[in-house]
Amino acid sequence: MRRIRLSFLPIPVDPSTEAAAGLYAGCMSKSDVRDLLSRHAPAHGTAPTSIDGLELIRVTAPLPTVPSIYPASMCFLVDGTKRVYFGGECLTYGDDSFLCCAMPLPVEAEVPQASVDEPVLGLLLSLETPAMTETLIASEATGQLDIEPEPTGARGLVVADLDVPITDAVWRLLQLLDDPCARQVLAPSRLRELYFALLRSKAGSTIRRTFGASRDLGRAFAFLHAHLAEPISVDELARVAGMSKAVFHRRFKAVTTLSPLQFMKAVRLNNAAAMIASGMNVAEAAHQVGYVSASQFSREFSRQYGMPPRQWASTAAA
């Protein structure tokens, strides 16, 4: 399939409606998008917006591989590249693709290149919003939701090619950042337009599997993250999901590439690594994620990250 660069196309507009609001000025170039993001995300890091679920991203220096919990979200980059490591695989995305994470997952991520003069710019859009729920319910109710076939080996994390409907919907949503009046009136409909484009993209099957009428696995993930520091059994997660243990185990591994026990361990260690990197002492971080034995925590941490937690703390502080 032909890959489509993030160059925004002219959109036909009814002069009696949106043109009157001054929202369109002809063909939108990549530089237009870059300028808009730079104005609304002027500093390194993530910048919240007044649009529900939308954050902007600006990275001004390379970021080494670090553990992270990716939320249920879509990530688009206008400039630059990010790498995400999950399930023994490296997923790379940039300005011709996007990342879909259908549920909170433990990953390792890095930004190989970025600088003040050439920052990585993009946006993060949550999938856990009322607009997303409304769009999916309305789409499935038609019985005609036309989506791309599910990719081979599909799971809860996928990189997909950008297409014209998505790039157009992204720009139409971003334009609202410069117009408070239009934002208040049009943001819900623009969000639904983008979510609908995502549902019909190659990431659509991944989203529907978690957010559709059968949110069984979604309930289990939410329960796991809410009770991460407590003892949780696979039987308990299967009950929350409303499945037998065998069916739950099979479906869970198909989505995450990990068994439920492996996933719980990975999330706990990932959270602990982030806490240690932020300055928390090792013993407290281990306790916060449910470890009773310090030696077990150190052993499993070293196996996961290739170094003991105290060395990780020193490396993160360097």
C-alpha positions in Angstrom: 0.0 0.0 0.0 1.3 3.5 -0.9 2.6 5.3 2.2 1.2 8.8 2.6 3.4 11.6 4.0 1.9 14.0 6.4 1.2 16.8 3.9 -2.3 18.1 4.4 -4.7 18.4 1.4 -7.2 21.1 0.7 -10.6 20.3 2.1 -13.8 21.5 0.3 -15.7 23.8 2.6 -19.2 25.2 2.6 -18.7 29.0 2.5 -21.8 29.5 4.5 -20.5 27.6 7.5 -16.9 27.0 8.4 -15.3 29.4 6.0 -17.2 32.2 7.7 -15.3 31.2 10.9 -12.0 31.8 9.2 -10.9 28.2 9.8 -9.5 27.4 6.4 -7.0 29.3 4.2 -6.4 26.9 1.4 -3.9 24.1 1.3 -2.3 23.3 4.7 1.4 22.5 4.5 3.5 20.6 6.9 5.1 23.9 8.0 1.6 25.2 8.9 1.1 22.2 11.2 4.7 22.6 12.6 4.1 26.3 13.4 0.8 25.6 15.1 2.3 22.9 17.3 5.3 25.0 18.1 3.1 27.9 19.3 0.9 25.7 21.5 3.7 23.4 22.8 6.6 25.8 23.2 8.5 23.9 25.9 10.0 20.4 26.1 7.5 17.8 27.3 3.8 17.3 26.9 1.4 20.3 26.8 -2.3 19.8 27.7 -4.9 21.5 25.6 -8.5 22.6 26.2 -9.7 19.8 23.8 -10.8 16.7 25.8 -8.1 14.0 25.6 -5.7 16.0 23.4 -2.1 16.7 24.4 0.7 18.1 22.3 4.3 16.7 22.3 7.6 18.6 22.0 11.0 16.8 22.5 14.1 18.9 22.2 16.8 16.3 23.1 17.3 12.6 22.4 15.6 10.4 25.0 17.3 7.1 26.0 15.3 3.9 26.2 13.2 4.2 29.4 10.3 2.2 30.7 6.8 3.7 30.4 3.2 2.8 30.7 1.5 3.9 27.4 -2.1 4.9 28.0 -4.9 3.9 25.7 -4.2 6.5 23.0 -3.1 7.3 19.5 0.2 9.1 18.9 1.0 11.1 15.8 4.3 12.7 15.0 4.6 15.6 12.5 8.4 15.8 12.9 10.8 13.1 14.1 10.8 9.5 15.0 10.0 7.4 18.1 10.8 3.8 18.9 8.8 1.6 21.2 9.9 -1.8 22.4 7.1 -4.2 23.3 6.9 -8.0 23.3 10.4 -8.4 22.1 9.7 -6.3 19.0 10.8 -2.7 18.1 8.0 -0.6 16.6 9.2 2.7 14.9 6.8 5.4 13.8 7.2 8.9 12.4 5.5 11.4 10.2 4.0 8.8 7.8 2.6 6.5 10.5 0.9 6.5 13.9 1.0 4.4 17.0 -2.2 3.0 18.4 -2.2 1.7 22.0 -5.6 0.2 22.7 -5.0 -0.4 26.5 -2.4 0.7 29.1 0.7 -1.4 28.3 4.2 -1.6 29.7 6.7 -0.6 27.1 10.2 0.9 26.7 10.4 3.9 24.5 13.1 6.2 23.0 13.6 9.2 20.8 16.8 8.6 18.8 17.2 12.2 17.5 15.9 15.6 18.6 17.3 19.0 19.3 16.1 22.5 20.1 16.4 23.5 16.4 14.8 20.3 15.1 12.4 19.0 17.8 10.2 16.0 17.6 6.6 17.4 17.4 3.3 15.6 17.6 0.2 14.9 19.5 -1.3 12.3 21.8 -5.0 11.6 21.7 -6.7 9.6 24.4 -9.0 6.8 23.4 -10.7 6.9 26.8 -13.1 9.9 26.2 -16.8 10.2 25.9 -16.4 11.2 22.2 -14.6 8.0 21.5 -17.3 5.9 23.2 -20.1 7.8 21.4 -18.4 7.3 18.0 -17.8 3.6 18.5 -21.4 3.0 19.6 -22.8 4.9 16.7 -20.5 3.3 14.2 -21.2 -0.3 15.4 -25.0 0.4 15.5 -25.0 1.0 11.8 -23.7 -2.6 11.2 -21.7 -1.1 8.3 -18.5 -0.1 9.9 -16.0 -0.7 7.1 -12.6 -1.3 8.5 -9.3 -2.7 7.2 -8.7 -6.4 7.9 -6.9 -7.1 11.2 -3.1 -7.3 10.6 -1.3 -10.5 11.1 -0.2 -10.9 14.7 -2.4 -8.0 15.8 -2.2 -7.0 19.5 -2.9 -4.2 21.8 -0.1 -2.1 20.3 0.2 -1.4 16.6 1.9 1.0 14.2 -0.3 1.8 11.1 0.2 3.9 8.0 -1.4 7.4 8.0 -4.1 7.9 5.4 -5.9 10.9 4.0 -9.0 10.8 6.2 -6.8 10.7 9.3 -4.4 13.5 8.3 -7.4 15.7 7.3 -9.2 15.0 10.6 -6.0 15.7 12.6 -5.6 19.1 10.9 -9.2 20.0 11.3 -9.0 19.3 15.0 -5.7 21.1 15.5 -7.1 24.2 13.8 -9.5 24.7 16.7 -6.6 25.5 19.0 -6.4 28.9 17.3 -10.1 29.7 17.6 -11.7 29.5 21.0 -15.2 30.1 19.8 -15.0 27.4 17.1 -13.3 25.1 19.6 -16.2 25.4 22.0 -18.7 24.7 19.3 -16.9 22.2 17.0 -14.5 20.2 19.2 -16.9 17.3 20.0 -17.7 16.8 16.3 -14.1 17.2 15.2 -13.0 14.6 17.8 -15.7 12.2 16.5 -14.5 12.7 13.0 -11.0 11.8 13.9 -12.1 8.8 16.0 -14.2 7.6 13.1 -11.3 7.8 10.7 -9.2 5.8 13.2 -11.9 3.1 13.5 -11.8 2.7 9.7 -8.0 2.6 9.6 -5.7 -0.3 9.9 -5.8 0.2 13.7 -9.6 -0.1 13.7 -9.6 -3.8 14.6 -7.2 -3.2 17.5 -9.4 -0.5 18.9 -12.7 -2.3 18.5 -11.3 -5.5 20.2 -10.8 -3.5 23.4 -13.4 -0.7 23.2 -16.2 -2.4 21.4 -19.4 -4.1 22.7 -17.2 -6.7 24.4 -15.1 -4.7 26.8 -14.2 -7.8 28.8 -10.4 -7.5 28.5 -10.7 -3.8 29.0 -12.4 -4.4 32.4 -9.6 -6.8 33.4 -6.9 -4.3 32.4 -8.6 -1.5 34.4 -8.9 -3.7 37.5 -5.2 -4.8 37.2 -3.9 -1.2 37.1 -6.2 -0.1 39.9 -5.0 -2.9 42.2 -1.4 -3.3 41.0 0.1 -3.2 44.5 -2.2 -5.9 45.8 -2.0 -9.7 45.2 -4.0 -10.5 42.1 -4.7 -14.0 40.7 -5.4 -14.9 37.1 -8.7 -16.5 38.3 -9.7 -13.1 39.7 -8.9 -11.3 36.4 -10.8 -13.9 34.5 -13.8 -13.4 36.7 -13.7 -9.6 36.2 -13.5 -10.2 32.4 -16.4 -12.7 32.6 -14.4 -15.5 31.0 -13.1 -18.9 31.9 -9.5 -19.0 33.0 -8.4 -20.8 29.8 -10.2 -18.5 27.5 -9.0 -15.4 29.4 -5.4 -16.6 29.3 -5.6 -17.3 25.5 -7.2 -13.9 24.6 -4.9 -12.0 27.0 -1.8 -13.4 25.4 -3.1 -12.8 21.9 -3.5 -9.1 22.7 -0.4 -8.5 24.9 2.0 -11.3 23.7 2.5 -12.0 27.5 0.7 -14.3 29.9 -1.3 -12.5 32.6 1.4 -13.2 35.2 4.2 -12.0 32.9 2.2 -8.9 32.2 1.5 -8.1 35.8 5.2 -8.5 36.6 6.2 -6.3 33.6 3.8 -3.5 34.7 5.0 -3.6 38.3 8.7 -3.5 37.3 8.0 -0.8 34.8 6.2 1.4 37.3 9.0 0.8 39.9 11.7 1.7 37.3 9.8 5.0 36.6 9.6 5.8 40.3 13.2 5.1 40.9 14.2 7.2 37.9 12.1 10.1 39.4 14.1 9.9 42.7 12.2 7.4 44.9 14.4 5.1 46.9 14.5 1.4 45.7 12.8 -0.1 48.8 9.8 2.3 48.6 9.4 1.8 44.9 9.3 -2.0 45.4 6.7 -1.6 48.2 4.6 0.7 46.0 4.2 -1.9 43.3 3.5 -4.8 45.7 6.8 -6.5 46.3 7.3 -7.8 49.8 10.7 -9.4 49.3 13.5 -6.9 48.4 15.7 -9.7 47.1 13.0 -10.9 44.8 12.4 -7.4 43.5 16.1 -6.9 42.8 16.4 -10.2 41.1 13.4 -9.7 38.8 14.3 -6.1 38.1 17.9 -7.1 37.1 16.5 -9.7 34.8 14.1 -7.2 33.2 16.5 -4.3 32.8 19.9 -5.8 32.7 21.1 -4.1 35.9 20.1 -4.0 39.6 17.7 -1.3 40.7 20.4 0.8 42.5 22.6 0.9 39.4 19.4 1.8 37.4 18.9 4.7 39.9 22.5 5.9 39.3 22.1 5.7 35.5 18.8 7.5 35.5 20.3 10.3 37.6 23.3 10.8 35.3 
